Structure formats: C-alpha cells, structure tokens
C-alpha cells in the first residue's frame, strides 16, 4: 500500500512539472507566417489551421469588455457575420412534449444593417463531438440593434444532444 502512494505522488509531481513547463512557455505571435511580431502569449491557444510549418492560432482568454467591444451585447458572436456581428445568447436545450430537443435563445443584430430575413443554423452535437443534425432558424425582420427570441424544435432526441453550436447562414 505504501508503494502505491509513492508511485501516485511521483506521478502527480511529474504531471505538475509538465503542466508548468507548458504554461511557462511563451509564444511569439506574428501577423502572418514569417511576418512582423505583434506580441507574445503565454496562455492557452486554439489551433485553427496548419500550413507549411505554421499554425494559425486563436488566443483564448478574457479581457474587460470595455477594452475591446464596449457596445457589444452579451453572448457569442457568430463567425462570418458582417459588422459587429450577429450574437446569440441565453441558449437552452429543452425537451419538448415528444422527447425531442428544442433549442431556444436570443439573437441580437449588431451588424450595422437591417435584415428582412436572417437565417442561422443550430448544429446539434453529441457527447463524442459528432454532428447529429443542422437545424435552420429563420428570424424575420430584425433591424440593427434589435434582439429577438427564437424557439425551434429539432426532431432529434433530447437525450442525444450534448451541445449546440451556431453558424451564420444567410441575411438579406
């Protein structure tokens, strides 16, 4: 029994040293492959693409909202949206009366333009990360600065859905 305690303690110390080494390394961030240095980063990153020995990364961290987006609403900005973007917030996955997942939430238009019809997609993902389905959500007549609620039944079993990821699809 004492021997197991020594092995476990030794393993924890080794894991701690590896984590410290990774956290202590600083990345030099360039504006493009081989380009100008724009700063350094020592926090976690998300790899977006890899090409010719270079990795495009997104730094993951939090800063005060007033420093970067004072007018932005709360929520998550959908990539590829115009201007300051389309944002979704207060997202919930609920069980409808048939046992299927129902996705509800709010969409805020901060794009700088009015939309007669806005379409976003709710991508349903299971616990393993596999895509179960993509559900279009249509939001009619949403002017710049407006927030509208949405509720969409999915036809996918509530028990299968672990999370929902939103994508911008169309705006006119």
N, C-alpha and C positions, 0 to 999 in steps of 0.2 A: 504494500500500500504506500509506503514511504517513497519507493522508487517511482511510482506513477506521479506523485506530487512533484518530484524533481523534474521529471520529463515534461509535465504540463507547464511548470514555471519556466523552464528553459525555452519551451516553445513560445510562450507568451512574450518573453524578453526578446526573442528573435523577431517575432511579428512586430513588436513595438519599434525595434531598430529599423526594420524595413519601411514601416509607415513614416517614421521620422525622416528617413533618407528621401522618400518620395515627396513628402510635404516640404522639405527644406530645399529641394532643387528649384531653381528659378528658370523660367523660360524667357528667352529673348524673343519678343514679338516684332515681326516685320510687317510692313504694309502690303507686301507681295513677295513671292519667292525670290530671294536674293536682293530684296529691296531695302528701303530705309527702316531703321529701327524706330518703332513707335513707343516702346516701353518694355517693361518686364512684368512677369506674372508668376506668382508662386502658389496660386490656388488651383482648384480642380478645373479641368477643361473637358469639352465635348469635341470629339473629332468629327468633322462634317464631311471632309473629303481628303483623299491622299492621291498625290500625283507627282511623279518624277522625284521622289525622295523628300517631298514637302507634305506637311499635313496642315490643312486649313482647320483651325480650331475656334471654338466659341468659349470664351472665359465664362465661368459660372460663379456668380457672386451677387451680392446685393449692395446697392448704394441708395442713399436717400433719394426719393422720387424727385424732389425739388431740384436736384443737381442735373438731372438728365431729361425729365419729362414732366414738368410742372402741371401741364394741362391734361395729361393722360388719365383716363379713367382707371379704376381698379379692374383687374382681370388679366387675361392672357391675350396678347396681340397675335393675330393670325398672320403668318408669314405670307409675303406676296401681296399684301393689301396696299392700296395707294395711300399717299399722305401719311398722317399719323396713325392710320390703320383702322381695322375693324377689330373689336375686342369682344371676348366672351367672358362671362363671369357667373358666379353662383351656380355652377353646373352641378346637376344632380342626376343620378341614375336611380330610377324608382321602378318598382314592379307594378305593371298595370293589371287590370282585372283578369287578363288571360294568362298572366305569369311571364309576360314578355317585358323586356327593358323599355322604359320610357325615358327619354332624355329631355330635361328641362333646363332652362337657364335664361340669360340675358345677353343680347348683342348690342353693342354700342358702336355707332358710326362716328369715328373721329377722323375720317379720311379727307375732309375738306370738300366733299361733293355729296349731292343727294342721289339716292338710288330709288328708281321706280320698283326694281326687284333686285334683291340681294340673295344669293344662294351660298350657303356654307355647307360643308359636309361634316357629319359626325361619323368618325371612324371608330367602330366598336372593336375593342381589343380584348383578348382573353388573358388569363394569368401567365401564359407562356410567351406573350408578346405577339401572337399570331392575330392577323386581322380576321374578324368574323364577318363583318359587313360594313358597307358605307351607306349612310342614310342622308339624302339631301334634305336640307332645311331651308325653306323659302321664307324670306322676310320681305313683305311688300311695303312700299312707300316709307322708307326710312331716310329721313333728312340728316344732313350733317349735324352732329351734336346730340342726336336722339338716341334713346335706349329703348329697345323693345324686347319683350319676353317671348320665348318660344317653348313649345312642348311638342315632341314628336315621338310617336310610337314606332318601334323598330321591327317587330316581328321576330326578334332574336331573344331567346330565353334569358331572363334576368340573371339566372344562376351562372351563365357562361361569361357574362360581361364583367371584366375586371376594371376597365377604364375606358374613357372616351377621349379621342384626340380630334381636334377640329382643324379643318382646312378651308381656306378661302377658295371658292369655285368660280363665282361669277357675280358681277354687279353691273347694272345698266340703269 
